[in-house]
Amino acid sequence: MKNILVPTDFSENSKTALKYAQMLFGALECNFYLLYVGTLLDVKADTDALADIGDGPTGSTKQQLQDLLDDSKKNSAYAGHSFYALHEYGFFVPTIKKHLEEKQIDLIVMGTKGVSGLREKVVGSNAGDVIVKVQCNTLVVPNQVEYIKPMEIAFPTDFNIFYSHGILRSMTEMMHLGKGNFRIMNAKREGVVMNPEQQNNKEFLLDYMEETFPDRYSFHSLTNKSAKLAIQCFVESRDIDMMVMVAKNLNFIQQILFDSLTEKISFHTKIPFFVIHE
């Protein structure tokens, strides 16, 4: 049984993320925990909504969460999926961490609408905080995602980290979901050579893939002045369905997901990011 936490603010982005996760894990038994974290300002608004005279407390966040839960149950096509509502007031990341332990969460799924301008970031502040501060695998789903299982998975890396058993296990689980291909890509600047540690990490990863998925992986070395541009070209040329990254490699993640964009990058608008923690 897989336990999946889906934070929601009732936006279309968060609903898209939930639907994508249901599709992705359709063959597995899963508990989906739908979490709304309200601020202290929401307490008064919810109290006022509950006191309204008329058709009932339809404006309260508690009722919105219940409506989302009911719709998810009603529209779910997967018999092995169960849904639970979690409603709290407080700070976002500490609340996430609390439920991570209490519910033994295996995966966090979050929606993001992506950037709308050249200087904005690929992921929003809440998703960014979860990736950096919460030790749990996180799937970030853009609003324009296609509801298909990942047949082409890209793994951009600079080989600056060692790929532990936990990292490899998470990669393997994602490959099994779509029975697709794993494309390892190294974007580097012209003239830059890998150091011995990077070379060892590369050989270890390729040896694992050769032993585990001999016909379903490939390695690609791309030279470009910008890693983001190299990834953009790779995603477009390979019809990539998902991108996998490792949270431990924070510098690389910051470069790809968190830094303000100086070029027009669009791969984030349709491609989910699967960020692995050890």
N, C-alpha and C positions, 0 to 999 in steps of 0.2 A: 504493500500500500504506500503510495507516494503522497506526501503532505505538501501542498502548494499554497503559499500565502499570496494573495492578490490585493494589495492596497488599492483603494478606489476613492475618487472624489466625485463619482457619478458622471464624469466627463465621457465623451465618446472615445477618447484615447484609452481610458482605463477599461471601458467595456470592450474595446477592440482587443486589448491585451488578454482579457479573460477568455474571449471567444477563440483567440489563437491558441491559448494554452489548452483549452478543451479539445481542439482539433489535434494539436501536437501529441497529446497524451491520450488520445482516444482509445488506444488499445490497452491501456493500463488502468488499474483501479486507483482512483485518486480521491483525496479529500481536498476540496477547494475551500480555503478560509478567506472570505471576503472581508477586508478590514477597512473601516473608516476611522480616521483619527481626526477628531475635531479640535479646534483651538478653544481657548476659554471664551472667546467672543461667540462661538457657536452655541455655548450653553444657554445664553439668554435668548438667542434666535430660536433654538429648539423649544425652550420653555414657552415663548410667545406663540409658536406654531401649535403646540399642544393645547394652549388655552383658547385658540381661535374657535369661534362658533361657526358651524356650517357642516361641511362634509367630513370633517375629521382632520387628523394631524398629517395631511399629505405633504405639508411643507417641511416637516422636521427631517433631520438627517437620519434619525432612527427609522422613520417610515420609508425614506428613500432607499435605505440599505435593505429593509425588508422587501420592498418592491423588486430590487435588483436580485435578491436571493430567490424570490418566487419566480421571476422571469427566467433565471438561470436554470432552475429545476424544471420548469415547464418546457423550455426550449432545448434542453440537453438531449442529444441523440445517443449518449453513451451511458449504458446501464451501470457501468462500474464507477460512475462519478457521483460524489456526495458533496453537498454545499452547506456551509455554516457561516453565520453572520457574526462579526466581531465589531462592536461599536465602543469607542473610547474617546475621552477628551484628554489632551496632553500634548507632549512633544513627540514628533514623528519618529525619529530614529530610536529613542529609548523604548517606545511602544513596540516598534518592529522587533527589537532585540528581545523584549519580554515574551512575545508570542513565539519567537523563534525557538526558545527553550521550552516553553510550556506545551506547544503543539508539535514539537520535534519536526520543525519545518525542513524540508529537503531543498526547496526552490522558492525563490521570490520572483513573481512576474509583475512587471510594471509597464505602463503605457507611457509613450512620449510622442508628442506631435512633431518632433524634429525642429530644425531651424527654419525660420521664415526670413531671416536676413543674414548678410554675410558676416556680421560680427556676433551673432548669437552662437550658442553652444549646441552640440548635437543632442545631449540629454539634459533634461531639466534638473533643477536643484535637488528635488527629492530623490530622483533616480540616481543622481550623482552621489548624494550623501550615502545612499544604501550601498552602492558599489564600493565606495571607499571605506565606510565605517562599519558595515555589517558583514560578518564572516559567514556568508551563505551564497551559494550559487544564485546568480540573478539573470533573468531573461528580460531584456528591455525591448519592447515591441513598439515599432512606429505605427502611426495611425493609418498609413497607406499600405500596410503589409498585405500580402496575398495569403489566403488561407490554404496553404499547401505545405506538406511536410518537406523538410530540407533535403533535397537531393544533391545539392552542390554546397558544401560548407567550406568557407575560407578561414584559414588560421594565419593571420599576419603576425609575424614574430621577428624579433631581432636576436633571438637565441641567447638573451642575457640571463635567463633563469633556467634552473634545472626542473625537468618535468617529472614531478613526484607521482607516486601511485594514485593519489587522489585526483590529480589533474588528468592523468591518462584515463582513469575510470570515468570521469565526467565526459571527456571527449568521446569515449567509446559508447556510453549510454546514448548520447545525442546521435551518433552515427547509426545506432540500431533503430532509433525511432523512424528515420526516413529511409534506411537502407541505402544511403547515398554515398557520395564521394567526398573525401577530405583533401582539400587543396592547401598545402603548407606554402606560404609565400614569405620571402625575405626581401623587403624593400631597403635598398642601401644606396648611398651616394657613390658616385663614380670614384674609383681609386681607394675606397675604404675596404679593408681586409678584416675578416673576423679574427679575434684573438683566440688562443688555445681553449679557453673556457667555453666560448661561444661555439667553437668547432666541436667540442666534446658534447655539448648539449644538442647540437644539430644531429650528430651521429646517433646519439641515444634515442632521440625522437624518431628518426627515420628507421632505425633498427626495430623499434617497437611497432611502427606502422607496417613494416615489411613482414613482421611475424604475425601481426593480428589481422591486418586488412591488405594483403599483398596486391590485390587487384582494384583497390578502392581508394588509393591515395596517390598524390603526386607532389613533387617539390618544384617550386618556381622561384628563381632569383631575378628580381627586377631592379634596375638602376634608374633612379629618378632623384631630382633635387628635393622633392617633397614626398614623404611617406604617404600622406593623404591622397595626393594625385596618383601615386602608383597603385594604391588600393582601389581608387575610383576606376582606373583603367582595367584593373584585374576583375573587379566585380562586374563591370559591364561586359567584358569579353567572355567571361565564364558563366554568365547568368547565375550568379551566386544567390542562394536562398537564405543563408544565415552566416553571420560572422562570429567566430569564437575567439575570446581573448582571456588572458589570465590576470586576475586582479593583482597578484604579487608583482607583476611587471608594471608597476604604477606609472613610471615615467612614459612608457610606451602608450598606455591607456590614456594618460593625460594629453599626449600629443594627438591622439586620434579622436577622442571623445570630448575632452574638456576644454582644450584650447580654443580661443576664438578663431574663427575661420578667416583666412585671408584669400582663399580661392573659393570658387563656386563648387562645392562638393555636394553631391546629391545621393550618394549611396545609402545614407542614413535614413532616407525618407521611406524606404520600402524594406530594408534588410534588418531583421532582428539581430540584436547583439546578445550573445550568451557569454556572460562573464563568470569565470570559474574561480572559486576560492578553494584553498587546500583544506 
